[in-house]
């Protein structure tokens, strides 16, 4: 007795005793009957769960003269659904990676926004509100000590501290210039001054400086003395390289350590004092063609940050000051501009950051420049600095040839 049934899913076919696609099929075999597959083929009867009655399906497919009947369409549909199932199995595996990238990106954007907001608020506090700035004056101690005090930023610090009522010790190598600046400060600000002659390029000077500072109540130390290149140059081409190395290390590094060693103990006894270490913006990033100078200023910056962390709980403020170009003899800039201020203008702004920033560019346009540079990848910043210093070097040699 034959039965007729419409196409149904494969699972239903496997469970049914009838065929698919509306084709008449023989009635199911009697219990115990054994089906055979065609010789040399593995037919459905050879597989567990497939009834013998499904053999005509293959035969009808072969007898169709290459024409696909309804059953063939069903088989093709099952193949397509199989591929769809495979895609549905692969897609979920990709979801965790996509989700990870999403959250990494979202957290990165959130961090950047938080950092920008923090810097904006910190900038407003320092450059607009100036709330919390330390009072730099005689309350810290009667005397201020300034190294490299006869020119540029050092002289401006000595004058500004004297204007605020502090007595000033001027330390430099030129006795003539020291006496001149000392007289100017005494006459203009009516404060006591003292001069100590010392060449910071030598190492045997610190016993004499110690004797000169004996008994003074020192509230502020300005480590300003410094030395740079005459022009940007490749390291091995620096004139008198060995001598330059010794001198630059002594002036830019040793002086900061030794002067701190002499002055800090007295500040600790009173639990108050300020040390201002004048580094350079070139110490914030490797500076090709000023490599040795840049490295010494990076030392000053790191030394200052570490020292501040060690002694801030004891009432001592240590600040790293990182100026860009200021109109001084060292920079060979004669006319001040907005981004290249006079020493006096720069120092007034920098003193306003004491107590607010332990690491400062000291002047709002310089702070903006430092912020922009900090956004660049280090390699990009180095390449830009290299290009700029090559141009400065070329102009220097051109000027030398014209002379």
C-alpha positions as CSV (number, residue, x, y, z in Angstrom):
1,X,0.0,0.0,0.0
2,X,1.6,3.2,-1.1
3,X,1.2,6.5,0.8
4,X,1.7,10.1,-0.4
5,X,3.4,12.9,1.7
6,X,4.5,16.4,1.0
7,X,8.2,17.4,1.4
8,X,9.2,17.8,5.0
9,X,12.5,18.6,6.7
10,X,15.2,16.1,6.7
11,X,14.8,15.3,10.3
12,X,11.1,14.5,9.7
13,X,12.0,12.3,6.7
14,X,14.5,10.3,8.7
15,X,11.8,9.6,11.3
16,X,9.1,8.8,8.8
17,X,8.3,5.6,6.9
18,X,7.3,7.4,3.8
19,X,9.3,9.3,1.2
20,X,9.4,13.0,0.4
21,X,8.3,15.3,-2.3
22,X,4.9,13.8,-2.8
23,X,6.3,10.7,-4.4
24,X,4.6,7.4,-3.8
25,X,6.8,5.1,-1.7
26,X,6.4,1.5,-0.7
27,X,5.0,0.8,2.6
28,X,7.6,0.3,5.4
29,X,9.1,-3.2,5.5
30,X,7.9,-5.7,8.0
31,X,9.8,-5.9,11.2
32,X,12.9,-7.9,10.8
33,X,13.2,-7.2,7.1
34,X,16.8,-6.4,5.9
35,X,17.5,-3.8,3.3
36,X,20.4,-3.9,0.9
37,X,22.3,-1.1,-0.8
38,X,23.3,-1.3,-4.4
39,X,26.6,-3.2,-4.9
40,X,29.6,-1.0,-4.4
41,X,27.6,1.8,-2.9
42,X,26.8,2.8,0.6
43,X,23.1,3.4,0.5
44,X,20.9,4.9,3.1
45,X,20.0,1.4,4.3
46,X,23.6,0.9,5.3
47,X,23.4,3.9,7.7
48,X,21.8,3.7,11.1
49,X,18.5,5.5,11.3
50,X,17.8,5.6,7.5
51,X,14.9,3.2,6.4
52,X,15.2,1.0,3.3
53,X,12.3,2.8,1.7
54,X,14.6,5.8,0.9
55,X,16.4,4.0,-1.9
56,X,14.0,5.1,-4.6
57,X,14.9,8.7,-4.0
58,X,18.3,8.2,-5.5
59,X,16.9,6.2,-8.3
60,X,14.4,8.8,-9.2
61,X,17.2,11.4,-9.2
62,X,19.2,9.4,-11.7
63,X,16.2,8.7,-13.9
64,X,15.4,12.3,-14.3
65,X,17.6,12.8,-17.4
66,X,19.7,15.5,-15.6
67,X,16.5,17.3,-14.7
68,X,16.1,18.3,-11.0
69,X,12.8,17.4,-9.6
70,X,11.2,18.6,-6.4
71,X,13.3,16.2,-4.3
72,X,16.5,17.6,-5.9
73,X,15.3,21.1,-4.9
74,X,14.9,19.9,-1.4
75,X,18.4,18.5,-1.3
76,X,19.8,21.8,-2.7
77,X,17.8,23.6,-0.1
78,X,19.3,21.5,2.6
79,X,22.8,22.2,1.2
80,X,22.1,26.0,1.3
81,X,20.8,25.7,4.8
82,X,24.0,23.8,5.8
83,X,26.2,26.6,4.5
84,X,24.0,29.1,6.3
85,X,24.5,27.1,9.5
86,X,28.2,27.2,8.9
87,X,28.2,31.0,8.6
88,X,26.0,31.2,11.7
89,X,28.6,29.2,13.5
90,X,31.6,31.4,12.3
91,X,29.9,34.8,12.9
92,X,29.6,34.4,16.7
93,X,33.3,33.6,16.9
94,X,34.1,37.0,15.4
95,X,31.9,38.8,17.8
96,X,34.2,38.7,20.8
97,X,37.1,40.3,18.8
98,X,34.8,43.0,17.5
99,X,33.5,43.7,21.0
100,X,37.0,43.9,22.3
101,X,38.0,46.5,19.7
102,X,34.9,48.5,20.5
103,X,35.6,48.6,24.2
104,X,39.3,49.4,23.7
105,X,38.4,52.3,21.4
106,X,35.7,53.5,23.8
107,X,38.0,53.4,26.8
108,X,40.8,55.1,24.8
109,X,38.5,57.9,23.8
110,X,37.3,58.3,27.4
111,X,40.8,58.4,28.7
112,X,41.8,61.1,26.1
113,X,38.8,63.2,27.0
114,X,39.5,62.9,30.8
115,X,43.1,63.8,30.3
116,X,42.2,66.8,28.1
117,X,39.7,67.9,30.7
118,X,42.2,67.6,33.5
119,X,44.8,69.5,31.6
120,X,42.3,72.2,30.8
121,X,41.3,72.6,34.4
122,X,44.9,72.5,35.6
123,X,45.8,75.2,33.1
124,X,42.9,77.4,34.2
125,X,44.0,77.0,37.8
126,X,47.6,77.9,37.0
127,X,47.4,80.5,34.3
128,X,44.0,82.2,35.1
129,X,43.1,81.7,38.7
130,X,46.6,81.2,40.1
131,X,45.0,79.9,43.3
132,X,47.3,78.1,45.7
133,X,50.6,79.6,44.5
134,X,53.3,79.7,47.0
135,X,54.4,83.0,48.5
136,X,58.0,83.4,47.3
137,X,59.6,85.9,49.6
138,X,61.3,86.6,52.9
139,X,58.9,84.4,54.9
140,X,60.8,81.4,53.5
141,X,64.2,82.8,54.7
142,X,66.0,86.1,54.5
143,X,68.3,85.2,51.7
144,X,68.0,83.9,48.1
145,X,71.0,82.3,46.3
146,X,71.1,82.6,42.5
147,X,73.8,81.0,40.3
148,X,74.6,82.4,36.9
149,X,73.2,85.7,38.2
150,X,74.9,88.3,35.9
151,X,72.8,87.8,32.7
152,X,69.5,86.6,31.4
153,X,67.2,84.5,33.4
154,X,69.5,84.4,36.4
155,X,69.7,88.1,36.7
156,X,66.0,88.5,36.3
157,X,65.4,86.0,39.1
158,X,67.8,88.0,41.4
159,X,66.1,91.2,40.6
160,X,62.5,89.9,41.1
161,X,63.4,88.2,44.4
162,X,65.0,91.4,45.6
163,X,61.9,93.3,44.5
164,X,60.0,91.0,46.8
165,X,62.2,92.0,49.7
166,X,64.7,89.1,49.8
167,X,68.5,89.6,50.3
168,X,70.4,88.1,47.4
169,X,73.6,86.1,47.0
170,X,74.9,86.4,43.5
171,X,77.2,83.5,42.3
172,X,79.1,83.7,39.0
173,X,82.6,83.7,37.5
174,X,83.0,87.4,36.5
175,X,83.8,89.6,39.5
176,X,83.2,92.7,37.4
177,X,79.7,91.7,36.3
178,X,78.9,90.5,39.8
179,X,79.8,93.9,41.3
180,X,77.8,95.7,38.6
181,X,74.6,93.6,39.2
182,X,75.0,93.8,42.9
183,X,75.2,97.6,42.9
184,X,72.1,97.8,40.6
185,X,70.0,95.6,43.0
186,X,71.1,97.4,46.1
187,X,70.4,100.8,44.7
188,X,67.1,99.9,43.1
189,X,65.5,97.6,45.7
190,X,67.3,98.7,48.8
191,X,68.2,95.2,49.9
192,X,71.5,93.7,51.0
193,X,73.5,91.7,48.5
194,X,76.6,89.4,48.6
195,X,78.7,88.2,45.7
196,X,80.7,84.9,45.4
197,X,83.1,84.4,42.5
198,X,83.0,80.9,41.2
199,X,83.7,79.2,37.9
200,X,81.2,76.3,37.7
201,X,83.2,74.7,34.9
202,X,85.6,73.6,37.7
203,X,84.9,71.1,40.4
204,X,87.1,72.5,43.2
205,X,84.9,75.5,43.9
206,X,82.3,74.2,46.4
207,X,84.3,74.6,49.6
208,X,84.6,78.3,48.8
209,X,80.9,78.6,48.1
210,X,80.1,76.8,51.3
211,X,82.2,79.2,53.3
212,X,80.5,82.2,51.6
213,X,77.0,80.9,52.5
214,X,77.9,80.0,56.1
215,X,75.4,81.4,58.6
216,X,72.9,82.7,56.1
217,X,69.2,81.8,56.4
218,X,68.5,80.7,52.8
219,X,64.9,80.4,51.7
220,X,65.3,80.2,47.9
221,X,67.9,78.6,45.8
222,X,67.9,79.2,42.0
223,X,70.1,76.8,40.1
224,X,70.3,78.8,36.9
225,X,73.9,78.6,35.7
226,X,74.1,76.8,32.4
227,X,76.1,76.2,29.2
228,X,74.9,75.4,25.7
229,X,76.4,75.0,22.2
230,X,77.5,77.9,20.1
231,X,75.4,76.5,17.2
232,X,73.6,73.1,16.5
233,X,76.2,70.5,15.6
234,X,76.7,66.8,15.2
235,X,78.1,65.3,18.4
236,X,81.5,64.2,17.0
237,X,81.9,67.5,15.1
238,X,81.6,69.7,18.3
239,X,84.8,71.8,18.6
240,X,87.1,70.6,21.5
241,X,84.7,67.8,22.2
242,X,86.4,66.3,25.2
243,X,86.8,69.7,26.9
244,X,83.2,70.6,26.1
245,X,81.8,67.4,27.6
246,X,83.6,68.0,30.9
247,X,82.6,71.6,31.1
248,X,79.0,71.1,30.2
249,X,78.5,68.3,32.7
250,X,80.2,70.3,35.4
251,X,78.1,73.4,34.7
252,X,74.7,71.9,33.9
253,X,74.7,68.8,36.1
254,X,77.3,68.9,38.9
255,X,76.4,72.5,39.9
256,X,72.8,71.6,40.5
257,X,73.7,68.6,42.7
258,X,76.4,70.4,44.7
259,X,74.5,73.6,45.3
260,X,71.5,71.5,46.5
261,X,73.8,69.6,48.8
262,X,75.0,72.8,50.4
263,X,71.6,74.6,50.8
264,X,69.0,71.9,51.4
265,X,70.1,70.9,55.0
266,X,69.4,74.4,56.3
267,X,65.9,74.4,54.6
268,X,65.1,71.0,56.3
269,X,66.0,72.4,59.7
270,X,63.3,75.1,59.2
271,X,61.0,72.8,57.3
272,X,60.6,75.4,54.5
273,X,62.3,76.4,51.4
274,X,62.1,76.5,47.6
275,X,64.6,75.2,45.1
276,X,64.1,76.3,41.5
277,X,66.2,74.3,38.9
278,X,66.3,76.0,35.5
279,X,66.3,73.2,33.0
280,X,65.2,73.7,29.4
281,X,62.3,72.6,27.1
282,X,65.0,70.7,25.1
283,X,65.2,68.3,28.1
284,X,61.6,67.3,27.5
285,X,62.4,65.5,24.3
286,X,65.6,64.3,22.7
287,X,67.1,67.2,20.7
288,X,69.3,66.2,17.8
289,X,72.3,68.5,17.1
290,X,72.0,69.7,20.7
291,X,72.2,66.2,22.0
292,X,74.6,66.7,24.9
293,X,72.9,69.9,26.1
294,X,69.5,68.3,25.8
295,X,70.7,65.3,27.9
296,X,72.1,67.4,30.7
297,X,68.8,69.3,30.9
298,X,66.9,66.1,31.0
299,X,69.0,65.1,34.0
300,X,68.1,68.4,35.7
301,X,64.4,67.8,35.0
302,X,64.4,64.2,36.4
303,X,66.6,65.2,39.4
304,X,64.1,67.9,40.3
305,X,61.1,65.7,40.0
306,X,62.7,63.0,42.2
307,X,63.9,65.5,44.8
308,X,60.5,67.1,45.0
309,X,58.9,63.7,45.7
310,X,61.4,63.0,48.4
311,X,61.1,66.3,50.3
312,X,57.7,67.8,49.6
313,X,56.3,66.2,52.8
314,X,59.0,68.0,54.8
315,X,58.0,71.5,53.6
316,X,60.4,71.8,50.7
317,X,59.3,72.7,47.1
318,X,61.5,71.7,44.2
319,X,60.5,72.9,40.8
320,X,61.8,72.0,37.4
321,X,61.6,75.0,35.1
322,X,61.6,74.2,31.4
323,X,61.6,77.3,29.2
324,X,61.5,77.5,25.4
325,X,63.4,80.4,23.8
326,X,63.8,83.5,26.0
327,X,65.5,86.7,24.7
328,X,68.9,86.3,26.3
329,X,72.6,86.2,25.3
330,X,72.7,82.4,25.4
331,X,69.8,82.1,22.9
332,X,71.2,85.0,20.8
333,X,67.7,86.5,20.6
334,X,67.8,90.2,20.9
335,X,64.2,91.4,20.5
336,X,61.5,89.9,22.8
337,X,58.3,88.6,21.2
338,X,55.1,87.0,22.5
339,X,56.6,83.5,22.3
340,X,60.2,84.6,23.1
341,X,59.7,86.9,26.1
342,X,62.2,89.1,27.9
343,X,63.8,87.4,31.0
344,X,61.9,89.7,33.3
345,X,58.5,88.8,31.8
346,X,59.4,85.2,31.8
347,X,60.5,85.1,35.5
348,X,57.5,86.9,36.8
349,X,55.2,84.4,35.1
350,X,57.4,81.4,36.2
351,X,57.3,82.5,39.9
352,X,53.5,82.5,39.7
353,X,53.6,78.7,39.1
354,X,55.6,77.9,42.2
355,X,53.5,75.7,44.5
356,X,51.1,74.9,41.6
357,X,53.4,73.0,39.3
358,X,56.5,71.0,40.3
359,X,57.3,70.8,36.6
360,X,56.5,73.9,34.5
361,X,57.2,75.7,31.2
362,X,56.9,78.8,33.3
363,X,55.0,81.0,30.7
364,X,51.6,80.5,29.1
365,X,52.8,80.5,25.4
366,X,55.6,78.1,26.3
367,X,53.1,75.9,28.1
368,X,50.9,75.8,25.0
369,X,53.9,74.9,22.9
370,X,54.9,72.1,25.3
371,X,51.3,70.8,25.2
372,X,51.3,70.6,21.4
373,X,54.7,68.8,21.4
374,X,53.4,66.3,24.0
375,X,50.6,65.3,21.6
376,X,53.1,64.3,18.9
377,X,54.7,60.8,18.7
378,X,58.2,61.1,20.0
379,X,59.7,60.1,16.6
380,X,57.7,62.8,14.9
381,X,58.9,65.4,17.4
382,X,62.5,64.3,17.0
383,X,62.3,64.5,13.2
384,X,60.8,68.0,13.3
385,X,63.5,69.2,15.8
386,X,66.2,67.7,13.6
387,X,64.9,69.5,10.6
388,X,64.7,72.8,12.4
389,X,68.2,72.5,13.9
390,X,69.7,71.6,10.5
391,X,68.3,74.9,9.2
392,X,69.8,76.8,12.1
393,X,73.1,75.1,11.5
394,X,73.1,75.9,7.8
395,X,72.3,79.6,8.5
396,X,75.2,79.8,11.0
397,X,77.7,78.4,8.5
398,X,76.4,80.7,5.8
399,X,76.9,83.7,8.1
400,X,80.4,82.5,9.0
401,X,81.3,82.4,5.3
402,X,80.0,85.9,4.7
403,X,82.3,87.2,7.4
